[in-house]
Amino acid sequence: NYDILAARKTILELQKKLDEEAEIFREKQTGFRGQLELKDRLLASKEHDLAELSRKVESLQIESSSLQEKNNCQEADRRAAVERYEEEKSELVQRLNEVERERDETRLQLE
């Protein structure tokens, strides 16, 4: 009879220890779940930030291309303006030379 009581007492103590271990395990499992959820949220936040930065980079690349194209157009316009200036200058120099020649001829005729 004493052995049965001792065995029951041992079983109850083991059951109590097992319940305590199960509770500790559940608490750890809950803690791990919380950590995983937190890490999942952080990962989602980082993925969102990365997507936002990717959009900004793409936007800046488009803007850069647009500015480069505009710069190329302005450079072409500048070259065309210089070319027109050089042509006009050449025409004016020719006209000046003609006028000076005509003036010289007129002087000679007057003398």
Disulfide bonds with the S-S distance in Angstrom:
none
